[in-house]
Structure formats: C-alpha cells, structure tokens
Amino acid sequence: MFIGIEGGKGLKDILENKKILKLIHDCRNDWDSLLHQYSVRLYNFVDTQEAFFVFKLFHFQEITLPISLMNFIENMLKIKLKYKEKFKIDINYDPYLWEKRPIDTENLNYAAEDVVYLIKAWLELREKFNPNMKEIVNFF
C-alpha cells in the first residue's frame, strides 16, 4: 500500500487532514493497520457502522450487533449491491485477487459500488438523526 509521496500530498496527508471529512464503514482494522504499518493517524472521519449503532440505540432503543457494509446499504437504501456476492465468491476462489494488475473492470465496479452507495446510505441515515443524536455522533 502506497501511503505517501516524498514532500507531501500523498494519501497520508489526506487521511490525517482534520479539515477533510472521511466516510468509512467499520474502520477498526483499517485504523489499526494504518497506524501500526504506516504511522498514519486517521482524523475527522465518520464510521457509518458506529453511526448506525447510535441511531438504532437512540431511535429504537435497540442494541444491535455490528452491521456489515452490504447490510447497512441494503437497510438504508433498500437495494441489493450488484457486484458484492460475485466478488465474495471470486475472492474465496482466489485470495490474491486484489494483487493482480491491472484490476479488471468487474472488480473496479465492485469497489466503486461500495463507495457510491456508502455515501448515499450515510446521507440517508444522517437525515434520520435528530439534533441531539447529531451531537452524539459528532462526539464519537
């Protein structure tokens, strides 16, 4: 994973920038890997898995298990991700799939689909927060 460019303007600069909001779903492993492998600290981010947990807790008084990205998107947008299931099969068949270059179009579509729908699902969830819940999510 390439994190930085000598002299700045690399991914490290973006991830550590406190002015750029980053949207991530379940960042526990990403946080740990970035910190311990690359000395990158993640600032100013929203973890949609945690935000969904807070929403369910305060809005429905439900304590939920962590929700997968696929289930979060399906729950918020009422759609099924087109490429997700096929990718799961492909990655089980070939665990080194992401190491192959160039990345094929189908896998690029899979990755893009996650990003596009994560943003849409977050915007949908954010609209459901009342002002008190927004303060709590901002705190976390």
ROGU-729754 format. One record per residue: z, x, y of N, C-alpha, C in turn. Coordinates in nm, 2 decimals, m for minus. Each point is the difference from the previous one (the first is absolute). Example, Ala and Ser with C-alpha at 12.3 -4.5 7.8 and 13.67 -1.06 7.14 Angstrom:
BEGIN
+--------+--------+--------+--------+--------+--------+--------+--------+--------+
|    n.z |    n.x |    n.y |   ca.z |   ca.x |   ca.y |    c.z |    c.x |    c.y |
+--------+--------+--------+--------+--------+--------+--------+--------+--------+
|   0.78 |   1.32 |  m0.57 |   0.00 |  m0.09 |   0.12 |   0.00 |   0.09 |   0.12 |
|  m0.07 |  m0.04 |   0.11 |   0.00 |   0.09 |   0.11 |   0.08 |  m0.08 |   0.11 |
+--------+--------+--------+--------+--------+--------+--------+--------+--------+
END
This chain:
BEGIN
+--------+--------+--------+--------+--------+--------+--------+--------+--------+
|    n.z |    n.x |    n.y |   ca.z |   ca.x |   ca.y |    c.z |    c.x |    c.y |
+--------+--------+--------+--------+--------+--------+--------+--------+--------+
|   0.00 |   0.09 |  m0.12 |   0.00 |  m0.09 |   0.12 |   0.00 |   0.09 |   0.12 |
|  m0.09 |  m0.02 |   0.09 |  m0.01 |   0.08 |   0.12 |   0.07 |  m0.07 |   0.11 |
|   0.10 |   0.06 |   0.06 |   0.09 |  m0.07 |   0.09 |  m0.03 |   0.05 |   0.15 |
|  m0.02 |   0.12 |   0.02 |  m0.02 |   0.04 |   0.14 |  m0.11 |   0.10 |   0.02 |
|  m0.04 |   0.01 |   0.12 |  m0.10 |   0.09 |   0.05 |   0.07 |   0.10 |   0.09 |
|  m0.04 |   0.13 |  m0.02 |   0.07 |   0.10 |   0.09 |  m0.03 |  m0.04 |   0.14 |
|   0.10 |   0.00 |   0.08 |  m0.01 |  m0.04 |   0.14 |   0.03 |  m0.14 |   0.03 |
|   0.02 |  m0.08 |  m0.11 |   0.04 |  m0.14 |   0.02 |  m0.12 |  m0.10 |  m0.03 |
|   0.03 |  m0.12 |   0.03 |  m0.10 |  m0.11 |  m0.01 |  m0.03 |  m0.03 |  m0.15 |
|   0.09 |   0.03 |  m0.09 |  m0.01 |  m0.04 |  m0.14 |   0.08 |  m0.13 |  m0.03 |
|   0.00 |  m0.03 |  m0.12 |   0.07 |  m0.12 |  m0.05 |   0.15 |   0.01 |   0.03 |
|   0.05 |   0.12 |  m0.01 |   0.14 |   0.02 |   0.03 |   0.04 |  m0.04 |   0.14 |
|  m0.09 |   0.03 |   0.10 |   0.02 |  m0.04 |   0.14 |   0.00 |  m0.16 |   0.01 |
|  m0.08 |  m0.06 |  m0.08 |  m0.01 |  m0.15 |   0.01 |   0.13 |  m0.06 |  m0.06 |
|   0.03 |   0.05 |  m0.12 |   0.12 |  m0.06 |  m0.07 |   0.13 |   0.03 |   0.07 |
|   0.01 |   0.11 |   0.07 |   0.12 |   0.03 |   0.07 |   0.00 |  m0.05 |   0.15 |
|  m0.11 |  m0.06 |   0.04 |  m0.01 |  m0.05 |   0.14 |   0.08 |  m0.13 |   0.01 |
|   0.10 |   0.00 |   0.09 |   0.09 |  m0.11 |   0.02 |  m0.07 |  m0.11 |   0.08 |
|  m0.12 |   0.02 |   0.06 |  m0.07 |  m0.10 |   0.08 |  m0.10 |  m0.08 |  m0.09 |
|  m0.03 |   0.05 |  m0.11 |  m0.10 |  m0.06 |  m0.09 |   0.07 |  m0.08 |  m0.11 |
|  m0.02 |  m0.13 |   0.00 |   0.06 |  m0.08 |  m0.11 |  m0.08 |   0.01 |  m0.13 |
|   0.07 |   0.03 |  m0.11 |  m0.06 |   0.02 |  m0.13 |   0.05 |  m0.12 |  m0.08 |
|  m0.09 |  m0.06 |  m0.08 |   0.02 |  m0.11 |  m0.09 |  m0.01 |   0.05 |  m0.14 |
|   0.11 |  m0.02 |  m0.08 |   0.01 |   0.05 |  m0.13 |   0.06 |  m0.10 |  m0.09 |
|  m0.04 |  m0.01 |  m0.12 |   0.07 |  m0.09 |  m0.10 |   0.07 |   0.09 |  m0.10 |
|   0.13 |  m0.01 |  m0.01 |   0.08 |   0.07 |  m0.09 |  m0.02 |   0.15 |   0.02 |
|   0.06 |   0.05 |   0.10 |  m0.02 |   0.15 |   0.04 |   0.10 |   0.09 |  m0.06 |
|   0.08 |  m0.04 |  m0.10 |   0.11 |   0.08 |  m0.05 |  m0.06 |   0.13 |  m0.06 |
|  m0.10 |  m0.01 |  m0.09 |  m0.06 |   0.12 |  m0.06 |  m0.08 |   0.08 |   0.10 |
|  m0.07 |  m0.07 |   0.09 |  m0.08 |   0.07 |   0.10 |   0.09 |   0.08 |   0.09 |
|   0.11 |  m0.06 |   0.04 |   0.10 |   0.07 |   0.09 |   0.05 |   0.12 |  m0.06 |
|   0.04 |  m0.01 |  m0.13 |   0.06 |   0.11 |  m0.07 |  m0.10 |   0.12 |  m0.02 |
|  m0.12 |  m0.04 |  m0.04 |  m0.11 |   0.10 |  m0.02 |  m0.04 |   0.07 |   0.13 |
|  m0.02 |  m0.08 |   0.10 |  m0.04 |   0.06 |   0.13 |   0.11 |   0.10 |   0.05 |
|   0.13 |  m0.04 |  m0.01 |   0.11 |   0.08 |   0.05 |   0.01 |   0.13 |  m0.08 |
|   0.01 |  m0.01 |  m0.14 |   0.03 |   0.11 |  m0.08 |  m0.12 |   0.09 |  m0.03 |
|  m0.12 |  m0.05 |  m0.01 |  m0.11 |   0.08 |  m0.03 |  m0.07 |   0.06 |   0.13 |
|   0.01 |  m0.08 |   0.11 |  m0.08 |   0.05 |   0.12 |   0.09 |   0.01 |   0.13 |
|   0.13 |  m0.03 |  m0.01 |   0.09 |   0.01 |   0.11 |  m0.05 |  m0.10 |   0.11 |
|  m0.05 |  m0.11 |  m0.04 |  m0.04 |  m0.11 |   0.10 |   0.10 |  m0.11 |   0.00 |
|   0.04 |  m0.03 |   0.12 |   0.10 |  m0.11 |   0.02 |  m0.08 |  m0.12 |   0.05 |
|   0.02 |  m0.11 |  m0.06 |  m0.07 |  m0.13 |   0.04 |   0.08 |  m0.07 |   0.11 |
|  m0.06 |  m0.03 |   0.11 |   0.06 |  m0.07 |   0.11 |  m0.08 |  m0.12 |   0.04 |
|   0.07 |  m0.10 |   0.05 |  m0.05 |  m0.12 |   0.06 |  m0.10 |  m0.07 |  m0.10 |
|   0.07 |  m0.05 |  m0.11 |  m0.08 |  m0.07 |  m0.10 |   0.06 |  m0.13 |  m0.04 |
|  m0.07 |  m0.09 |  m0.05 |   0.05 |  m0.12 |  m0.06 |  m0.03 |   0.00 |  m0.15 |
|   0.10 |  m0.02 |  m0.08 |  m0.02 |  m0.01 |  m0.14 |  m0.01 |  m0.15 |  m0.03 |
|  m0.12 |  m0.05 |  m0.04 |  m0.02 |  m0.14 |  m0.02 |   0.08 |  m0.05 |  m0.12 |
|   0.03 |   0.08 |  m0.09 |   0.09 |  m0.04 |  m0.11 |   0.14 |  m0.03 |   0.05 |
|   0.05 |   0.08 |   0.08 |   0.13 |  m0.02 |   0.06 |   0.00 |  m0.12 |   0.09 |
|  m0.10 |  m0.01 |   0.08 |  m0.01 |  m0.12 |   0.10 |  m0.01 |  m0.13 |  m0.08 |
|  m0.07 |   0.00 |  m0.11 |  m0.01 |  m0.12 |  m0.08 |   0.14 |  m0.04 |  m0.06 |
|   0.07 |   0.10 |  m0.05 |   0.14 |  m0.02 |  m0.05 |   0.09 |  m0.06 |   0.11 |
|  m0.01 |   0.06 |   0.12 |   0.08 |  m0.06 |   0.11 |  m0.04 |  m0.14 |   0.03 |
|  m0.13 |  m0.03 |   0.00 |  m0.05 |  m0.13 |   0.03 |   0.06 |  m0.10 |  m0.10 |
|  m0.01 |   0.03 |  m0.13 |   0.04 |  m0.09 |  m0.11 |   0.15 |  m0.02 |   0.01 |
|   0.08 |   0.11 |   0.03 |   0.14 |  m0.01 |   0.01 |   0.04 |  m0.09 |   0.12 |
|  m0.05 |   0.02 |   0.11 |   0.04 |  m0.08 |   0.12 |  m0.06 |  m0.14 |   0.01 |
|  m0.12 |  m0.01 |  m0.05 |  m0.07 |  m0.13 |   0.01 |   0.03 |  m0.09 |  m0.11 |
|   0.01 |   0.05 |  m0.12 |   0.03 |  m0.08 |  m0.12 |   0.13 |   0.03 |  m0.07 |
|   0.08 |   0.09 |   0.05 |   0.12 |   0.04 |  m0.06 |  m0.02 |   0.05 |  m0.15 |
|  m0.11 |   0.06 |  m0.02 |  m0.04 |   0.06 |  m0.13 |   0.01 |   0.15 |   0.00 |
|   0.06 |   0.05 |  m0.10 |   0.00 |   0.15 |  m0.02 |  m0.11 |   0.02 |  m0.11 |
|  m0.11 |   0.07 |   0.04 |  m0.11 |   0.02 |  m0.09 |  m0.01 |   0.14 |  m0.05 |
|  m0.06 |   0.02 |  m0.11 |  m0.04 |   0.13 |  m0.05 |  m0.11 |   0.06 |   0.09 |
|  m0.02 |   0.13 |   0.00 |  m0.11 |   0.05 |   0.08 |  m0.13 |  m0.06 |  m0.04 |
|  m0.08 |  m0.03 |   0.09 |  m0.13 |  m0.07 |  m0.02 |  m0.11 |   0.11 |   0.00 |
|  m0.09 |  m0.01 |  m0.09 |  m0.12 |   0.09 |   0.00 |  m0.09 |  m0.03 |   0.11 |
|  m0.08 |   0.10 |   0.04 |  m0.10 |  m0.02 |   0.10 |  m0.09 |  m0.12 |  m0.03 |
|  m0.05 |   0.00 |  m0.13 |  m0.09 |  m0.11 |  m0.04 |   0.07 |  m0.14 |   0.01 |
|   0.12 |  m0.01 |  m0.04 |   0.07 |  m0.13 |   0.01 |   0.03 |  m0.03 |   0.14 |
|   0.04 |   0.10 |   0.08 |   0.02 |  m0.03 |   0.14 |  m0.12 |  m0.06 |   0.07 |
|  m0.12 |   0.06 |  m0.02 |  m0.12 |  m0.04 |   0.06 |  m0.03 |  m0.14 |  m0.05 |
|   0.01 |  m0.02 |  m0.13 |  m0.03 |  m0.13 |  m0.06 |   0.10 |  m0.11 |   0.05 |
|   0.12 |   0.04 |   0.02 |   0.10 |  m0.10 |   0.04 |  m0.02 |  m0.04 |   0.15 |
|  m0.04 |   0.10 |   0.08 |  m0.01 |  m0.03 |   0.15 |  m0.14 |  m0.06 |   0.03 |
|  m0.10 |   0.04 |  m0.07 |  m0.14 |  m0.04 |   0.04 |  m0.06 |  m0.10 |  m0.10 |
|   0.06 |  m0.02 |  m0.12 |  m0.05 |  m0.09 |  m0.10 |  m0.14 |   0.04 |  m0.05 |
|  m0.01 |   0.13 |  m0.02 |  m0.13 |   0.06 |  m0.05 |   0.03 |   0.09 |  m0.11 |
|  m0.10 |   0.03 |  m0.09 |   0.01 |   0.10 |  m0.10 |  m0.08 |   0.12 |   0.04 |
|   0.05 |   0.11 |  m0.01 |  m0.07 |   0.12 |   0.03 |  m0.11 |   0.03 |  m0.10 |
|  m0.12 |   0.02 |   0.05 |  m0.12 |   0.01 |  m0.09 |   0.00 |   0.12 |  m0.09 |
|   0.04 |   0.12 |   0.06 |  m0.02 |   0.12 |  m0.07 |   0.13 |   0.05 |  m0.07 |
|   0.11 |  m0.06 |   0.02 |   0.13 |   0.05 |  m0.05 |   0.01 |   0.00 |  m0.15 |
|  m0.03 |  m0.10 |  m0.07 |   0.02 |  m0.01 |  m0.14 |  m0.10 |   0.10 |  m0.07 |
|  m0.12 |   0.01 |   0.04 |  m0.09 |   0.10 |  m0.06 |   0.05 |   0.14 |   0.02 |
|   0.05 |   0.03 |   0.12 |   0.05 |   0.13 |   0.03 |   0.11 |   0.04 |  m0.09 |
|   0.09 |  m0.10 |  m0.03 |   0.12 |   0.03 |  m0.09 |  m0.05 |   0.04 |  m0.14 |
|  m0.11 |  m0.07 |  m0.05 |  m0.05 |   0.03 |  m0.13 |  m0.07 |   0.14 |   0.01 |
|  m0.07 |   0.03 |   0.10 |  m0.07 |   0.13 |   0.02 |   0.09 |   0.11 |   0.01 |
|   0.11 |  m0.01 |   0.07 |   0.10 |   0.11 |   0.02 |   0.08 |   0.02 |  m0.13 |
|   0.02 |  m0.10 |  m0.08 |   0.06 |   0.02 |  m0.13 |  m0.09 |   0.07 |  m0.10 |
|  m0.12 |  m0.02 |   0.01 |  m0.10 |   0.06 |  m0.08 |  m0.02 |   0.15 |   0.04 |
|   0.00 |   0.02 |   0.13 |  m0.03 |   0.13 |   0.06 |   0.11 |   0.03 |   0.11 |
|   0.11 |   0.06 |  m0.04 |   0.11 |   0.03 |   0.10 |  m0.04 |   0.10 |   0.11 |
|  m0.11 |   0.07 |  m0.02 |  m0.05 |   0.09 |   0.11 |  m0.11 |  m0.05 |   0.08 |
|  m0.01 |  m0.13 |   0.00 |  m0.11 |  m0.07 |   0.08 |   0.00 |   0.04 |   0.14 |
|   0.11 |   0.00 |   0.07 |   0.00 |   0.04 |   0.14 |  m0.03 |   0.14 |   0.03 |
|   0.00 |   0.09 |  m0.10 |  m0.03 |   0.14 |   0.02 |  m0.15 |   0.02 |   0.00 |
|  m0.08 |  m0.09 |  m0.05 |  m0.15 |   0.01 |  m0.01 |  m0.06 |  m0.02 |   0.14 |
|  m0.10 |   0.09 |   0.03 |  m0.07 |  m0.01 |   0.13 |  m0.15 |   0.00 |  m0.03 |
|  m0.07 |  m0.07 |   0.07 |   0.04 |  m0.09 |   0.10 |   0.06 |  m0.13 |  m0.06 |
|   0.09 |  m0.06 |   0.07 |   0.06 |  m0.13 |  m0.04 |  m0.10 |  m0.10 |  m0.01 |
|  m0.01 |  m0.07 |  m0.11 |  m0.11 |  m0.10 |  m0.01 |   0.03 |  m0.12 |   0.09 |
|  m0.11 |  m0.08 |   0.03 |   0.01 |  m0.11 |   0.09 |   0.10 |  m0.10 |  m0.04 |
|   0.01 |  m0.03 |  m0.13 |   0.09 |  m0.11 |  m0.04 |   0.14 |   0.04 |   0.03 |
|   0.04 |   0.13 |  m0.02 |   0.14 |   0.04 |   0.03 |   0.02 |   0.01 |   0.15 |
|  m0.10 |   0.04 |   0.08 |   0.02 |  m0.01 |   0.14 |   0.02 |  m0.14 |   0.05 |
|  m0.07 |  m0.10 |  m0.06 |   0.02 |  m0.14 |   0.03 |   0.14 |  m0.04 |  m0.04 |
|   0.05 |   0.05 |  m0.12 |   0.14 |  m0.04 |  m0.04 |   0.10 |   0.05 |   0.11 |
|  m0.02 |   0.12 |   0.04 |   0.10 |   0.06 |   0.10 |  m0.01 |  m0.08 |   0.13 |
|  m0.12 |  m0.02 |   0.04 |  m0.03 |  m0.07 |   0.13 |   0.06 |  m0.15 |   0.00 |
|  m0.02 |  m0.06 |  m0.12 |   0.05 |  m0.14 |  m0.02 |   0.15 |   0.00 |   0.03 |
|   0.08 |   0.09 |  m0.06 |   0.14 |   0.01 |   0.02 |   0.04 |   0.01 |   0.15 |
|  m0.07 |   0.08 |   0.07 |   0.03 |   0.02 |   0.14 |  m0.03 |  m0.12 |   0.08 |
|  m0.12 |  m0.06 |  m0.01 |  m0.04 |  m0.11 |   0.07 |   0.09 |  m0.12 |  m0.02 |
|   0.03 |  m0.03 |  m0.12 |   0.09 |  m0.11 |  m0.03 |   0.15 |   0.02 |   0.02 |
|   0.04 |   0.13 |   0.00 |   0.14 |   0.03 |   0.04 |   0.02 |  m0.04 |   0.14 |
|  m0.09 |   0.04 |   0.09 |   0.01 |  m0.03 |   0.14 |   0.00 |  m0.15 |   0.02 |
|  m0.09 |  m0.07 |  m0.06 |   0.00 |  m0.15 |   0.01 |   0.12 |  m0.06 |  m0.05 |
|   0.06 |   0.04 |  m0.11 |   0.12 |  m0.05 |  m0.06 |   0.12 |   0.03 |   0.09 |
|   0.00 |   0.12 |   0.06 |   0.11 |   0.03 |   0.09 |   0.00 |  m0.09 |   0.12 |
|  m0.12 |  m0.02 |   0.06 |  m0.01 |  m0.09 |   0.12 |   0.05 |  m0.14 |  m0.04 |
|  m0.04 |  m0.04 |  m0.11 |   0.04 |  m0.14 |  m0.05 |   0.16 |   0.00 |  m0.01 |
|   0.06 |   0.10 |  m0.07 |   0.14 |   0.00 |  m0.01 |   0.07 |   0.01 |   0.13 |
|  m0.05 |   0.08 |   0.09 |   0.06 |   0.02 |   0.13 |   0.01 |  m0.12 |   0.08 |
|  m0.10 |  m0.09 |  m0.02 |   0.00 |  m0.13 |   0.08 |   0.11 |  m0.09 |  m0.05 |
|   0.05 |   0.02 |  m0.12 |   0.10 |  m0.09 |  m0.06 |   0.14 |   0.04 |   0.04 |
|   0.01 |   0.12 |   0.06 |   0.13 |   0.05 |   0.04 |   0.05 |  m0.07 |   0.13 |
|   0.12 |  m0.04 |   0.00 |   0.06 |  m0.05 |   0.13 |   0.05 |   0.12 |   0.08 |
|   0.03 |  m0.02 |   0.12 |   0.04 |   0.12 |   0.09 |   0.12 |   0.08 |  m0.06 |
|   0.10 |  m0.06 |  m0.06 |   0.11 |   0.07 |  m0.06 |  m0.05 |   0.09 |  m0.12 |
|  m0.09 |  m0.06 |  m0.08 |  m0.05 |   0.08 |  m0.12 |  m0.08 |   0.12 |   0.05 |
|  m0.08 |  m0.02 |   0.11 |  m0.08 |   0.11 |   0.05 |   0.09 |   0.12 |   0.04 |
|   0.12 |  m0.03 |   0.06 |   0.09 |   0.10 |   0.04 |   0.05 |   0.08 |  m0.13 |
|   0.03 |  m0.08 |  m0.10 |   0.05 |   0.06 |  m0.13 |  m0.11 |   0.09 |  m0.06 |
|  m0.12 |  m0.05 |   0.00 |  m0.11 |   0.08 |  m0.06 |  m0.02 |   0.13 |   0.08 |
|   0.00 |  m0.02 |   0.13 |  m0.01 |   0.12 |   0.09 |   0.11 |   0.10 |  m0.02 |
|   0.12 |  m0.05 |  m0.03 |   0.11 |   0.09 |  m0.03 |  m0.03 |   0.08 |  m0.13 |
|  m0.04 |  m0.06 |  m0.10 |  m0.03 |   0.07 |  m0.12 |  m0.12 |   0.09 |   0.01 |
+--------+--------+--------+--------+--------+--------+--------+--------+--------+
END
